[in-house]
Structure formats: structure tokens, C-alpha cells
Amino acid sequence: MTQIMDGRVLSDKIKNNVRKEVEQLRGFGIEVGLGLLLVGDNPASEQYFLATLKACKKVGITSYEFKLSGNTSVNEVLNVIHSCNTDERINGLLVLFPLPERINARRVVNEIIPGKDVDGLGAISVGRLAADESTFQIFREGSYELLHESRFRPSISSFLPCTPFGVIRLLEFYGVEMKGMHAVVVGKSLAVGKPLSNMLLAKEATVTVCHRGTYDLGHFLGHADIVCSATGVRNLIRGDMVREGAVVVDIGIKVLDDGTIVGDVDYESVKKKASLITPVPGGVGPVTISMLLENTLRSAQRNELLKSPLMMG
């Protein structure tokens, strides 16, 4: 029988832990803050903006809102980022995408200092993940003890991208063994596909990355133990394309004209063959926001840790 991987269950668990640790920091006079930068009026971005504000309030993280019009200049956007970089109240900064087309998104995200890049999409954060310097974060047990080892100090100010990190946590939560499994990642974006493939490799899965240039996608999916798709193409993956018992993670998001949210997977047909499957909505999405909150908390904790004389040596 197919098991549904309900991301809301894991999300609530992560939020509860974050709330407890935020309260502990508050007991020492330390407030945790997250900056949210929204440029323009993209409906999906507005929705994510509001959902993140609600989540911050639930766990006790102070939110700082920066909403700019769609015709805002690049310099104005960069000035907000530079201000957040030096603001001690703000432990993390999230820039909501997409930005207006005339604004270079990579230039913007690369202006966020690594210690506040809690969405993990800046070049330094991405590079450290690709170089296998920051993947210790996906190995929960003992990972915080590693923060005290000098060889990890350059990387403790980097964070893993929230969505792929959330996928790993979701797979672990539902007991999916990744080591030795054949994982097929559909999509090669810098936000999801590329970092997710690196994380799965760190977990010792055998990874195949497919994309719009892949010929005969079904051939690769038919040999996959784990399928992770993040393209935003509706019904890209059908039941006849996956093997019996596969684990299917639908990361794709597409908002239809009537407001309905769908993913990449033809849910009903794939559900008949998968052993585990994520719904859309309610699968990876809730975990992504929770990972953002957790990364923001870790930023506050690491900031205090780096100030401690125990880190010297």
C-alpha cells in the first residue's frame, strides 16, 4: 500500500524544536530575526511571503519586512541587502524569487553575506556544498560537535538550500534508505536540482540528473529507486514511467488559472505504483519553510558560538 509523505507532520516537528530553541536563546537575551525582501507583486511570491511571516510568528522569530515596488532600481535593492548584512537584529535574509526580469538575480543573492544566506543560494554557499565542505549539516547526529573542529570553521557560516535540504529530511523522516539507491533528479536548477543531487551523493546514493535535454526520460525513471522532480511541468511524470515500489518526491509547483496548485507528477497514476509519494500541496512545501526557520535559528546560534572564547584556538 502506498504511503503518503505528509510534509506537514515533519514541518510541525521542526517548528516545535525551533520554537523551543528560540525561547532558550531569548532567555539569554538573544532575539532571532529574519529579513524578508519582496520586490514587485508576483502572486506566488506574495503567498510565500505571507506564509513565512505566519511561520515566523508561530515559532517566535522576529520578522523584518522589506517590500519594494516592481520598478525599484537595482541599487535600491542592494542597499536593503547591505543594510540587513550589518543589522545585528537580522540573522538571516530571504530574497523572494522571481525578481523583475531587469534585475540580475545572481548579483542580488550574492550580495548577502554567507552567514545570513539562510536560503543557501549565494555562490559561496553553493560552492561549499559542491566542494563537500558544508554537507556535514545533513548528518544530524554529531553535526554540532563538528562545529568546534577548526577544519569546519570556514563552513559553519554557510547554509544548505532549504528545499533540497527539506527533501533529504523528509526522506529520512519516512525511513528511506538513500545509501546505494539509484536516485533520479529531474531538473538541474541551482535552487533545487543541482544542490539536491550533491546532497544525495553525500548520502552515497547513485545519482542521475535529467533535464529538458534528456532523451527518453522514462528510460531513466524506470530504473530509479528514488525519483525527485522539480521542473514545474504539470504531469511530466506518469505512472507508466516509474518502477513498482519507487519513492517519488514531487517538488514541482505550478499554479493553474483557477488557482489550483499542482506538481510535476500525475499523482493518481503514480500513486498506484509508488511505495511512498509526496502530495502537492502539502508535501515538500511546508518542510521548505521550516528549514528556512531552522537555518535562521542556526545562524543566531552560530553567531553567538563564534563570539565565544571557546572557539578560539
Backbone hydrogen bonds in HBPLUS format (Angstrom, degrees):
<---DONOR---> <-ACCEPTOR-->    atom                        ^
c    i                          cat <-CA-CA->   ^        H-A-AA   ^      H-
h    n   atom  resd res      DA  || num        DHA   H-A  angle D-A-AA Bond
n    s   type  num  typ     dist DA aas  dist angle  dist       angle   num
A0003-GLN N   A0275-SER O   2.85 MM 272  6.12 168.9  1.86 142.4 144.5     1
A0277-ILE N   A0003-GLN O   3.09 MM 274  6.58 146.0  2.21 158.4 165.7     2
A0005-MET N   A0277-ILE O   2.83 MM 272  5.71 169.7  1.84 140.6 144.1     3
A0009-VAL N   A0006-ASP O   3.29 MM   3  5.94 145.9  2.42 113.8 120.5     4
A0007-GLY N   A0282-GLY O   2.95 MM 275  5.75 135.6  2.15 138.8 147.2     5
A0011-SER N   A0007-GLY O   2.84 MM   4  5.94 159.8  1.88 150.2 157.1     6
A0012-ASP N   A0008-ARG O   2.98 MM   4  6.02 159.0  2.02 140.9 145.1     7
A0013-LYS N   A0009-VAL O   3.21 MM   4  6.47 151.4  2.30 140.7 148.5     8
A0014-ILE N   A0010-LEU O   2.93 MM   4  6.23 161.5  1.96 158.0 162.2     9
A0015-LYS N   A0011-SER O   2.91 MM   4  6.12 164.6  1.93 152.4 157.1    10
A0016-ASN N   A0012-ASP O   2.95 MM   4  6.09 154.5  2.02 143.7 150.2    11
A0017-ASN N   A0013-LYS O   3.17 MM   4  6.44 156.9  2.23 145.9 151.4    12
A0018-VAL N   A0014-ILE O   2.88 MM   4  6.15 158.2  1.93 152.5 159.3    13
A0019-ARG N   A0015-LYS O   2.83 MM   4  6.00 163.0  1.86 152.6 156.8    14
A0020-LYS N   A0016-ASN O   3.15 MM   4  6.37 158.3  2.20 144.3 149.2    15
A0021-GLU N   A0017-ASN O   3.11 MM   4  6.36 159.2  2.16 148.6 153.8    16
A0022-VAL N   A0018-VAL O   2.81 MM   4  6.00 151.2  1.89 154.5 163.3    17
A0023-GLU N   A0019-ARG O   3.00 MM   4  6.20 155.2  2.07 145.2 151.5    18
A0024-GLN N   A0020-LYS O   3.05 MM   4  6.34 144.7  2.18 138.0 147.7    19
A0025-LEU N   A0021-GLU O   3.05 MM   4  6.30 158.9  2.09 145.3 149.6    20
A0026-ARG N   A0022-VAL O   2.94 MM   4  6.20 153.9  2.01 145.3 153.2    21
A0027-GLY N   A0023-GLU O   3.06 MM   4  6.31 139.2  2.23 138.7 148.8    22
A0027-GLY N   A0024-GLN O   3.10 MM   3  5.11 125.5  2.41  93.8 107.8    23
A0028-PHE N   A0025-LEU O   2.87 MM   3  5.22 145.6  1.99 106.3 117.1    24
A0030-ILE N   A0025-LEU O   2.94 MM   5  5.12 161.7  1.97 137.4 133.8    25
A0029-GLY N   A0026-ARG O   2.89 MM   3  4.82 158.2  1.94 106.5 110.4    26
A0062-THR N   A0032-VAL O   2.88 MM  30  6.17 151.9  1.96 169.8 161.3    27
A0091-ASN N   A0033-GLY O   2.75 MM  58  5.33 153.3  1.82 130.6 137.9    28
A0034-LEU N   A0062-THR O   2.84 MM  28  6.26 156.1  1.89 161.1 168.3    29
A0064-TYR N   A0034-LEU O   2.88 MM  30  6.11 151.7  1.96 150.0 150.8    30
A0035-GLY N   A0092-GLY O   2.76 MM  57  6.09 172.5  1.76 159.0 159.3    31
A0094-LEU N   A0035-GLY O   2.85 MM  59  6.14 165.8  1.87 154.2 156.8    32
A0036-LEU N   A0064-TYR O   2.86 MM  28  6.11 161.4  1.89 166.0 164.0    33
A0066-PHE N   A0036-LEU O   2.83 MM  30  5.92 147.6  1.93 178.3 170.7    34
A0037-LEU N   A0094-LEU O   2.87 MM  57  6.16 171.2  1.88 168.0 168.3    35
A0096-LEU N   A0037-LEU O   3.02 MM  59  6.20 174.5  2.03 167.0 166.7    36
A0038-LEU N   A0066-PHE O   2.82 MM  28  6.21 162.7  1.85 162.0 167.8    37
A0068-LEU N   A0038-LEU O   2.78 MM  30  6.17 165.9  1.80 163.8 168.8    38
A0040-GLY N   A0068-LEU O   2.86 MM  28  6.21 168.8  1.87 150.8 152.1    39
A0046-GLU N   A0042-ASN O   2.88 MM   4  6.12 156.6  1.94 157.5 165.2    40
A0047-GLN N   A0043-PRO O   2.97 MM   4  6.20 154.4  2.04 146.2 152.7    41
A0048-TYR N   A0044-ALA O   3.03 MM   4  6.29 158.7  2.08 145.5 150.7    42
A0049-PHE N   A0045-SER O   2.79 MM   4  5.94 154.1  1.86 148.3 156.3    43
A0050-LEU N   A0046-GLU O   3.00 MM   4  6.24 162.4  2.03 150.6 153.5    44
A0051-ALA N   A0047-GLN O   2.97 MM   4  6.17 157.3  2.02 146.1 153.0    45
A0052-THR N   A0048-TYR O   2.91 MM   4  6.04 151.7  1.99 145.9 152.9    46
A0053-LEU N   A0049-PHE O   3.04 MM   4  6.30 155.4  2.10 146.4 153.2    47
A0054-LYS N   A0050-LEU O   3.02 MM   4  6.24 158.6  2.07 147.4 152.8    48
A0055-ALA N   A0051-ALA O   3.03 MM   4  6.23 152.8  2.10 140.3 147.7    49
A0056-CYS N   A0052-THR O   2.88 MM   4  6.09 156.8  1.93 150.9 156.9    50
A0057-LYS N   A0053-LEU O   3.10 MM   4  6.33 162.1  2.14 148.4 152.4    51
A0058-LYS N   A0054-LYS O   3.11 MM   4  6.33 147.1  2.22 140.7 149.8    52
A0059-VAL N   A0055-ALA O   3.22 MM   4  6.54 144.4  2.36 147.5 155.0    53
A0060-GLY N   A0056-CYS O   2.98 MM   4  6.04 119.6  2.36 145.0 160.9    54
A0061-ILE N   A0056-CYS O   2.95 MM   5  4.86 142.5  2.10 145.4 143.5    55
A0072-THR N   A0069-SER O   3.15 MM   3  5.45 156.9  2.20 117.4 117.5    56
A0077-VAL N   A0073-SER O   3.22 MM   4  6.61 156.2  2.28 148.6 154.6    57
A0078-LEU N   A0074-VAL O   2.92 MM   4  6.21 163.7  1.95 156.9 161.2    58
A0079-ASN N   A0075-ASN O   2.86 MM   4  6.04 147.3  1.96 143.7 152.9    59
A0080-VAL N   A0076-GLU O   3.19 MM   4  6.47 150.7  2.28 143.5 149.6    60
A0081-ILE N   A0077-VAL O   3.17 MM   4  6.54 158.8  2.21 148.1 153.7    61
A0082-HIS N   A0078-LEU O   2.87 MM   4  6.12 163.7  1.90 153.8 157.9    62
A0083-SER N   A0079-ASN O   2.99 MM   4  6.12 151.1  2.08 141.6 149.5    63
A0084-CYS N   A0080-VAL O   2.97 MM   4  6.28 154.6  2.04 148.5 155.2    64
A0085-ASN N   A0081-ILE O   2.86 MM   4  6.11 150.1  1.95 150.4 159.4    65
A0087-ASP N   A0084-CYS O   3.22 MM   3  4.96 151.9  2.31  96.5 104.9    66
A0090-ILE N   A0087-ASP O   3.08 MM   3  5.66 153.1  2.15 116.1 123.2    67
A0093-LEU N   A0116-LYS O   2.91 MM  23  5.77 156.3  1.97 161.0 153.2    68
A0103-ILE N   A0100-PRO O   2.92 MM   3  5.68 166.4  1.94 128.5 133.1    69
A0108-VAL N   A0104-ASN O   3.17 MM   4  6.50 156.1  2.23 149.5 156.3    70
A0109-VAL N   A0105-ALA O   2.96 MM   4  6.23 172.3  1.96 160.2 160.3    71
A0110-ASN N   A0106-ARG O   2.99 MM   4  5.96 150.9  2.08 144.1 151.8    72
A0111-GLU N   A0108-VAL O   3.09 MM   3  5.47 156.4  2.14 108.9 116.3    73
A0112-ILE N   A0109-VAL O   3.25 MM   3  5.66 158.3  2.30 107.5 113.7    74
A0116-LYS N   A0113-ILE O   2.87 MM   3  5.59 161.6  1.90 126.5 132.6    75
A0117-ASP N   A0114-PRO O   3.23 MM   3  4.92 157.4  2.29  97.1 103.9    76
A0120-GLY N   A0117-ASP O   2.92 MM   3  5.37 158.4  1.97 113.2 120.2    77
A0126-VAL N   A0122-GLY O   2.88 MM   4  6.09 169.7  1.89 163.9 167.1    78
A0127-GLY N   A0123-ALA O   2.81 MM   4  5.81 155.1  1.87 141.4 149.2    79
A0128-ARG N   A0124-ILE O   2.94 MM   4  6.09 158.0  1.99 148.5 153.6    80
A0129-LEU N   A0125-SER O   3.12 MM   4  6.33 148.0  2.22 142.3 150.7    81
A0130-ALA N   A0126-VAL O   2.93 MM   4  6.22 162.7  1.96 151.1 155.8    82
A0131-ALA N   A0127-GLY O   2.86 MM   4  6.03 144.6  1.99 144.8 154.8    83
A0133-GLU N   A0128-ARG O   2.78 MM   5  5.07 153.8  1.85 166.6 165.5    84
A0132-ASP N   A0129-LEU O   2.98 MM   3  5.04 157.6  2.03 106.6 112.0    85
A0137-GLN N   A0134-SER O   3.30 MM   3  6.26 173.5  2.30 122.9 124.8    86
A0138-ILE N   A0135-THR O   3.03 MM   3  5.74 160.3  2.07 120.9 125.4    87
A0139-PHE N   A0136-PHE O   3.13 MM   3  5.43 157.8  2.18 107.7 114.6    88
A0143-SER N   A0140-ARG O   3.17 MM   3  5.38 168.3  2.19 119.3 122.0    89
A0147-LEU N   A0144-TYR O   3.16 MM   3  5.26 145.7  2.29  97.6 107.2    90
A0148-HIS N   A0145-GLU O   3.15 MM   3  5.89 161.9  2.18 117.5 122.2    91
A0149-GLU N   A0146-LEU O   2.97 MM   3  5.30 155.7  2.03 110.4 118.1    92
A0152-PHE N   A0149-GLU O   2.97 MM   3  5.73 160.3  2.01 124.6 130.6    93
A0153-ARG N   A0150-SER O   3.18 MM   3  5.25 155.0  2.25 104.1 111.5    94
A0155-SER N   A0152-PHE O   2.98 MM   3  5.49 141.1  2.14 114.0 125.2    95
A0156-ILE N   A0153-ARG O   3.38 MM   3  5.40 154.8  2.45 102.2 108.9    96
A0158-SER N   A0155-SER O   3.07 MM   3  5.42 159.0  2.12 117.0 117.7    97
A0165-PHE N   A0161-PRO O   3.06 MM   4  6.01 157.2  2.12 155.5 162.5    98
A0166-GLY N   A0162-CYS O   2.82 MM   4  5.85 147.1  1.93 140.8 150.2    99
A0167-VAL N   A0163-THR O   2.97 MM   4  6.34 143.7  2.11 146.7 157.0   100
A0168-ILE N   A0164-PRO O   3.09 MM   4  6.44 159.6  2.13 151.0 154.5   101
A0169-ARG N   A0165-PHE O   3.04 MM   4  6.33 161.7  2.07 148.9 154.0   102
A0170-LEU N   A0166-GLY O   2.86 MM   4  6.02 150.2  1.95 144.7 153.1   103
A0171-LEU N   A0167-VAL O   2.92 MM   4  6.19 161.3  1.96 154.1 158.3   104
A0172-GLU N   A0168-ILE O   3.00 MM   4  6.23 160.2  2.04 149.8 155.4   105
A0173-PHE N   A0169-ARG O   2.85 MM   4  5.99 155.1  1.91 144.0 151.4   106
A0174-TYR N   A0170-LEU O   3.13 MM   4  6.37 146.1  2.25 145.7 152.9   107
A0176-VAL N   A0171-LEU O   2.87 MM   5  5.19 166.2  1.89 157.7 152.9   108
A0175-GLY N   A0172-GLU O   2.94 MM   3  4.99 159.5  1.99 110.2 112.0   109
A0181-MET N   A0178-MET O   3.07 MM   3  5.35 163.5  2.10 125.2 129.3   110
A0180-GLY N   A0204-GLU O   2.80 MM  24  6.07 173.5  1.80 140.5 138.9   111
A0206-THR N   A0181-MET O   2.75 MM  25  5.97 166.8  1.77 159.8 164.3   112
A0225-ASP N   A0182-HIS O   2.80 MM  43  5.24 150.8  1.89 144.1 154.1   113
A0226-ILE N   A0182-HIS O   3.14 MM  44  6.36 159.7  2.18 147.0 146.9   114
A0183-ALA N   A0206-THR O   2.78 MM  23  6.00 156.2  1.83 154.9 163.2   115
A0208-THR N   A0183-ALA O   2.91 MM  25  6.33 157.9  1.96 159.2 165.1   116
A0184-VAL N   A0226-ILE O   2.81 MM  42  6.23 162.5  1.84 169.0 171.2   117
A0228-CYS N   A0184-VAL O   2.94 MM  44  6.27 167.1  1.96 163.0 163.8   118
A0185-VAL N   A0208-THR O   2.83 MM  23  6.22 159.6  1.87 163.1 169.7   119
A0210-CYS N   A0185-VAL O   2.78 MM  25  6.11 165.0  1.81 157.5 162.6   120
A0186-VAL N   A0228-CYS O   2.76 MM  42  6.14 165.5  1.78 158.7 163.5   121
A0230-ALA N   A0186-VAL O   2.88 MM  44  6.05 167.1  1.89 165.0 166.9   122
A0187-GLY N   A0210-CYS O   2.71 MM  23  6.00 173.6  1.72 157.2 154.9   123
A0194-LYS N   A0189-SER O   2.91 MM   5  5.89 170.0  1.92 155.2 158.6   124
A0196-LEU N   A0192-VAL O   2.86 MM   4  5.75 157.1  1.91 159.4 166.9   125
A0197-SER N   A0193-GLY O   3.04 MM   4  6.18 155.9  2.10 146.7 152.8   126
A0198-ASN N   A0194-LYS O   3.16 MM   4  6.46 153.0  2.24 148.4 155.6   127
A0199-MET N   A0195-PRO O   2.96 MM   4  6.25 152.7  2.04 147.7 154.9   128
A0200-LEU N   A0196-LEU O   2.92 MM   4  6.16 160.4  1.96 153.5 158.4   129
A0201-LEU N   A0197-SER O   2.99 MM   4  6.15 150.5  2.08 140.6 148.8   130
A0202-ALA N   A0198-ASN O   2.96 MM   4  6.23 149.1  2.06 140.7 149.2   131
A0203-LYS N   A0199-MET O   3.01 MM   4  6.32 134.2  2.22 137.6 150.2   132
A0205-ALA N   A0200-LEU O   2.98 MM   5  5.51 167.3  2.00 150.4 150.1   133
A0204-GLU N   A0201-LEU O   2.83 MM   3  4.83 155.4  1.89 106.8 112.0   134
A0214-THR N   A0211-HIS O   2.90 MM   3  5.35 166.7  1.91 121.2 124.9   135
A0219-HIS N   A0216-ASP O   3.08 MM   3  5.59 139.6  2.25 110.2 119.9   136
A0220-PHE N   A0217-LEU O   3.10 MM   3  5.57 121.7  2.45 109.6 121.8   137
A0221-LEU N   A0217-LEU O   3.06 MM   4  6.35 166.7  2.08 156.9 161.2   138
A0222-GLY N   A0218-GLY O   2.87 MM   4  5.83 149.8  1.96 144.6 151.7   139
A0223-HIS N   A0220-PHE O   3.17 MM   3  5.54 157.8  2.22 108.0 114.7   140
A0224-ALA N   A0221-LEU O   3.11 MM   3  5.11 168.6  2.13 110.7 113.0   141
A0247-VAL N   A0225-ASP O   2.89 MM  22  6.23 168.3  1.90 151.5 154.4   142
A0227-VAL N   A0247-VAL O   2.74 MM  20  6.12 165.7  1.76 168.7 173.5   143
A0249-VAL N   A0227-VAL O   2.70 MM  22  6.02 171.8  1.71 169.3 172.3   144
A0229-SER N   A0249-VAL O   3.04 MM  20  6.49 159.5  2.08 168.1 174.7   145
A0251-ILE N   A0229-SER O   2.75 MM  22  5.60 152.4  1.82 159.6 167.7   146
A0236-LEU N   A0264-ASP O   2.74 MM  28  5.27 115.1  2.16 132.8 151.6   147
A0237-ILE N   A0264-ASP O   3.08 MM  27  6.23 165.4  2.11 148.9 151.2   148
A0266-ASP N   A0237-ILE O   2.85 MM  29  6.01 174.8  1.85 168.6 166.9   149
A0241-MET N   A0238-ARG O   3.01 MM   3  5.51 161.7  2.05 116.6 121.9   150
A0246-ALA N   A0243-ARG O   3.29 MM   3  5.73 154.8  2.36 136.3 132.5   151
A0245-GLY N   A0273-LYS O   2.73 MM  28  5.93 166.3  1.75 164.4 161.1   152
A0275-SER N   A0246-ALA O   2.89 MM  29  5.67 152.3  1.97 134.4 143.5   153
A0248-VAL N   A0276-LEU O   2.92 MM  28  6.20 170.6  1.93 149.9 151.4   154
A0278-THR N   A0248-VAL O   3.16 MM  30  6.69 137.3  2.35 154.8 166.7   155
A0254-LYS N   A0262-VAL O   2.85 MM   8  5.33 137.8  2.03 157.7 160.0   156
A0262-VAL N   A0254-LYS O   2.92 MM   8  5.33 167.2  1.94 153.5 157.1   157
A0256-LEU N   A0260-THR O   2.78 MM   4  5.24 170.1  1.79 163.4 163.0   158
A0259-GLY N   A0256-LEU O   2.88 MM   3  5.24 161.0  1.92 117.5 121.2   159
A0267-TYR N   A0265-VAL O   2.87 MM   2  5.28 114.1  2.32 111.8  94.3   160
A0270-VAL N   A0266-ASP O   3.05 MM   4  6.10 168.7  2.06 165.5 168.6   161
A0271-LYS N   A0267-TYR O   2.84 MM   4  5.73 153.6  1.90 149.9 157.4   162
A0273-LYS N   A0270-VAL O   2.98 MM   3  5.54 154.7  2.05 116.3 123.7   163
A0274-ALA N   A0270-VAL O   2.98 MM   4  6.10 155.5  2.04 160.8 168.7   164
A0287-VAL N   A0284-VAL O   3.04 MM   3  5.38 119.9  2.42 108.1 123.4   165
A0288-THR N   A0284-VAL O   3.05 MM   4  6.32 147.4  2.16 155.8 166.0   166
A0288-THR N   A0285-GLY O   3.11 MM   3  5.24 123.7  2.44 100.4 114.3   167
A0290-SER N   A0286-PRO O   3.27 MM   4  6.52 158.3  2.32 142.4 148.5   168
A0291-MET N   A0287-VAL O   2.86 MM   4  6.11 150.4  1.94 151.5 159.4   169
A0292-LEU N   A0288-THR O   3.08 MM   4  6.39 147.6  2.19 143.9 152.7   170
A0293-LEU N   A0289-ILE O   3.08 MM   4  6.43 154.4  2.15 148.7 154.8   171
A0294-GLU N   A0290-SER O   2.90 MM   4  6.18 156.2  1.96 146.3 153.3   172
A0295-ASN N   A0291-MET O   2.83 MM   4  6.01 161.0  1.87 149.4 154.3   173
A0296-THR N   A0292-LEU O   3.02 MM   4  6.21 151.1  2.11 142.3 150.2   174
A0297-LEU N   A0293-LEU O   2.98 MM   4  6.27 155.9  2.04 148.1 154.4   175
A0298-ARG N   A0294-GLU O   2.87 MM   4  6.17 161.2  1.91 151.7 157.0   176
A0299-SER N   A0295-ASN O   2.90 MM   4  6.13 145.5  2.02 141.8 151.3   177
A0300-ALA N   A0296-THR O   3.17 MM   4  6.52 154.7  2.24 146.0 151.2   178
A0301-GLN N   A0297-LEU O   2.96 MM   4  6.31 159.5  2.00 152.8 159.0   179
A0302-ARG N   A0298-ARG O   2.76 MM   4  5.90 163.2  1.79 152.7 157.3   180
A0303-ASN N   A0299-SER O   2.94 MM   4  6.02 150.7  2.03 142.9 151.0   181
A0304-GLU N   A0300-ALA O   3.24 MM   4  6.49 154.4  2.31 143.8 148.9   182
A0305-LEU N   A0301-GLN O   2.90 MM   4  6.14 151.1  1.98 144.1 153.4   183
A0306-LEU N   A0302-ARG O   2.81 MM   4  6.00 157.6  1.86 152.7 156.5   184
A0307-LYS N   A0304-GLU O   3.16 MM   3  5.12 130.9  2.41  92.5 105.8   185
A0308-SER N   A0305-LEU O   3.07 MM   3  5.15 147.4  2.18  99.6 109.6   186
A0311-MET N   A0308-SER O   3.10 MM   3  5.75 163.7  2.12 116.9 121.6   187
A0312-MET N   A0309-PRO O   3.05 MM   3  5.29 156.3  2.11 106.0 113.5   188
